[in-house]
Amino acid sequence: MTPAKNDSQHTFRVAHALHLIEVVKRWNVSGDELLEGTGLSRDALAEPRGQLPVPTLVNLLERARRLTGEPAIGLYTGLHTRATLYGHLGFAVMSAGTIREAIEVSIRFGPIVTTAITVRFREERRIASLIVDEHADFGSARDIVIISTLVSLWQVSRTLTARELTTGTAEFALPEPSYSARLGVAGLRMRFGRPIHRLTFDARSLDLPYTMPDPLALQLASEQCQRELDSLGLNAGLTERVRALVARPEGGFRGLEEVAAALHRSVRTLKRQLGAEGASFSALRDRALCERAMDLLRSEDKSLAEIATQIGYSNVTNFERAFQRWTGITPAEYRRTQPRPADRSAALPSLH
């Protein structure tokens, strides 16, 4: 469950509009043309760290697609993203020592860039995933926002490691768009109609060194990011902290009491504070269980009984009931919708 905000309360940085102005130039669309009729002026974009409401950004994205005539504008927005777009957060990411450290910094300070999207990290066996959660309605520009987000995550990491990442797949919980054939130019495998939005890659890539590690610069940039979080009133982030603690990295799931203790709160206080953010522990735990179950169901070598046991159910019947409550279909039905083993093995990344 996401924070109880409406779409006009969620924001992106003004820098995203400035970036879009640069991207559409390749179609000979000027910044003035893009801004016309949107209620935005050049003066309004003078401060890159200013806040842009989601409906305003959606209007700009829809207008960019219309003016350029490029349906896959989200792809190009993502491919042209550089870490510097994100201000102090970008400098912190650039100064990190490895992809793993950069991911930790990005997740911690991500809300200063946007509250409409959050990124979670998961590492299981040899596969690492960056999972993207939506917290606003992006309307007809949803495909632009999500494709741009996943492609930009991939692009920034490729740039800062100065090598091709062994990326497996960009998965989208979106219907396959009519322009999907145009997306191949990215060199990134993409799949649509998946349960969640996520970018997967070989977990061994997590410790690839960045080209310009600078511990002192990372510290200074992180301190500035923290000040920005504080000034925007975004320092709490309790829902995301709980979400990150529910699933154990080594397997299994934490209960309410255990998560409360890890956060140095009483159970009662944690429940009250989550409620204030429009969330509940049971919903967050159910989501984590569902996502782990989906991952395991994509593995042909595990029976339903093994999966039920692995995520904490005493028998298959209880697991099947829970899965159907989460998704509306049975585990067997979900498994039948997944790619055949040959397709999945082709998607597994290998370290170059």
Secondary structure by P-SEA (a helix, b strand, c coil): cccccccccccccaaaaaaaaaaacccccccccccccccccccccccccccccaaaaaaaaaaaaaaacccaaaaaaaaaccccccaaaaaaaaacccaaaaaaaaaaccccccccbbbbbbbcccbbbbbbbbccccccaaaaaaaaaaaaaaaaaaaaaccccccccccccccccccccccccccbbbbcccccccccccccccccccccccaaaaaaaaaaaaaaaaaaccccaaaaaaaaacccccbbbbcaaaaaaaacccaaaaaaaaaaacccaaaaaaaaaaaaaaaaaacccccaaaaaaaaccccaaaaaaaaaaaccccaaaaaaacccaaaaaaaccccc
